[in-house]
Amino acid sequence: MATVAERGRVETLDPKARKAIWGAFVGFFIDMFDVYLPVVVLAPAIIYFISPQLSASSTAIVTGLIFASTLVGRPLGALIFGRYADTIGRKRTTIISVTGFGVATLLMALMPGYEQWGIFSVAVFILLRFIDGIFIGDEYTSASPLAMEYTPKEKRGLYAGLIQSGFPLAFVAISLLTLLMLSVAPADGLDSPYVQWGWRIPFFIGAALAFAVAIYYKFFVDESELFESSGGGGSPLRTLFSGDNLKNFLQVFVLMSGFWLSLNTVSAILPGLLGSEVGLSGSETTITLIIAFLALFFGFIGTGALSQRTGRRTLLMALGGLMTVVGTFLYYILINTNPDSFTLVVLLTTVIVFIVASNWGMATSYINERFQTGIRASGFGLGYSVAVILPSFYAFYQAGLANVMPFKYTVLPLLVIGGLLILGGAAWGPETKDVDFAESGKPSTDDQ
C-alpha cells in the first residue's frame, strides 16, 4: 500500500507540468476549432466563394476540397515538424506551429470572394487551408509529447484525456458561435450579412486564440526536461522507420486507421444522415450534435482516467468490440427512427457518439507511450496523422457499397471495419500504461 508521502507525490502536479498540459489542451482546442471553421462556419456562406451557376454536385466537390486540403496538410506537417520537435525542441516547434496557423486563419478571414477574384478566390482559400493543415499537424506533434513528458505516469491517462477533450469542446464552441452569428447576421443570399462578413468573425477569433497560445508558450511553458537530457540530435525519421520502431509505427497506424474511420461515421457522415434519413431540421441536428459532443467531452476524460486502471490495451480492445457490435446496432436503429421521437433521436445519437468516439481519450497517452524520447514527436505526429489519409476517402467507399445495399446503410460496414481495426490494432500492441519515460521512454514490444 502506498504511503501518505507516496500518494502525495502522485497527486501533486508539478507547476511546469500543469503549464505544459494546459498549453496542450488549449492548443488542441484551437487546433480543432480551426479544423471545423470551414465545416461549420463557412457552410452557410459557401456561395461567397463559388460561382452562382455552379451545380450542387460541383459545390459539394469544392466544399470537400476545402476540408480535405487541411487533412492532407496534417500528415505533411507531422513529417516536417516532427523531426524538428525531436531535434530542436518541443516548445520552439509548438510556437512556430500555432503562429503559423494563426497567420493562415487570419488571411482566410480577410479573403475576397468570387465577385472580386473569381475562381481564384476559392483556389487561394484551399491553398491557405492546406498550409493551415501543415501547421495544425505540427501543433499536436510538438505540444502533446511535451505535456506527456512532464506528466507523472500515474496520471498520464487522465491528463491525456483532458488534452483530447479539446476536440468535442471545440465542436460545441464553434457550433454555438455559428448559431449566434446567424442570429445576429442572417444568411439569406449572397448579399446577406452573414455571407458578406458574419462568417469572418469566427475566423478572426480563431486567429487571435492561436496568437495568444503562441505568447503563452513563449513566456510560460518550459522545454521538456526529459527531451533536454536525452533527446535531440540524430536522425529521428531514420530511427523511426527501422527495427522495432517500424513495427511499433505500423501497429499504431493500424490502430489509428480504425480511430479515424470510426470517427468519420459520427463526425462527417452522421450530421447528414440526421437530416436526410432521420428527418431533423438544421437547427435540430445542430442541437442534437451539441448535446452528444458535450457528453463526449466527459467521455474523453473518463476513458483516459479509466485506462489508467484497466490498461490502455484492454480498454481499447473492449471499446473496439463494443462499437463493432453495439454501436453498429444502435446506428441502424437511429437511421430508421421517426423524427417525431426527437428525445429518442438525441439519446441514440449521444450514446452512439459516446461509444464510437470515446476511445480518443487514450490516443495521446497511448501513442506517446509507444515511442522513446528521441523519436516520440515524430512517432506520435506521424502515427496520429498518416492514418487519416485512407479513412478520408469514406465517401468513395460509401459510393462503392451503395452498389450492393441502400446508401443510408453504407455507414454501417465502415463502422464495423473501424471497430475491428481498433480491436486488432490494440491486440497487436503491448500494454503501455506503466511505461516510464524517465527510465527508458521505450515500451517493450512484447504483448502483455
HELIX and SHEET records of a PDB file:
HELIX    1   1 VAL A    4  GLU A   11  1                                   8    
HELIX    2   2 PRO A   15  TYR A   36  1                                  22    
HELIX    3   3 LEU A   37  VAL A   41  3                                   5    
HELIX    4   4 ALA A   43  TYR A   48  5                                   6    
HELIX    5   5 ALA A   56  ALA A   85  1                                  30    
HELIX    6   6 ARG A   90  ALA A  109  1                                  20    
HELIX    7   7 TYR A  114  TRP A  117  1                                   4    
HELIX    8   8 ILE A  119  TYR A  150  1                                  32    
HELIX    9   9 LYS A  153  LYS A  155  5                                   3    
HELIX   10  10 ARG A  156  GLN A  164  1                                   9    
HELIX   11  11 GLY A  166  VAL A  184  1                                  19    
HELIX   12  12 PRO A  193  PRO A  193  1                                   1    
HELIX   13  13 TYR A  194  GLY A  198  3                                   5    
HELIX   14  14 ARG A  200  PHE A  220  1                                  21    
HELIX   15  15 GLU A  225  SER A  230  1                                   6    
HELIX   16  16 PRO A  236  LEU A  240  1                                   5    
HELIX   17  17 GLY A  243  ASN A  264  1                                  22    
HELIX   18  18 THR A  265  ILE A  269  3                                   5    
HELIX   19  19 LEU A  270  SER A  276  1                                   7    
HELIX   20  20 GLY A  282  THR A  310  1                                  29    
HELIX   21  21 ARG A  312  LEU A  322  1                                  11    
HELIX   22  22 MET A  323  GLY A  327  3                                   5    
HELIX   23  23 THR A  328  ILE A  335  1                                   8    
HELIX   24  24 PHE A  342  ALA A  357  1                                  16    
HELIX   25  25 SER A  358  MET A  362  5                                   5    
HELIX   26  26 ALA A  363  GLU A  369  1                                   7    
HELIX   27  27 THR A  373  ILE A  375  5                                   3    
HELIX   28  28 ARG A  376  SER A  385  1                                  10    
HELIX   29  29 VAL A  386  VAL A  388  5                                   3    
HELIX   30  30 LEU A  390  PHE A  393  5                                   4    
HELIX   31  31 TYR A  394  LEU A  401  1                                   8    
HELIX   32  32 PHE A  407  TYR A  409  5                                   3    
HELIX   33  33 VAL A  411  TRP A  428  1                                  18    
END                                                                             
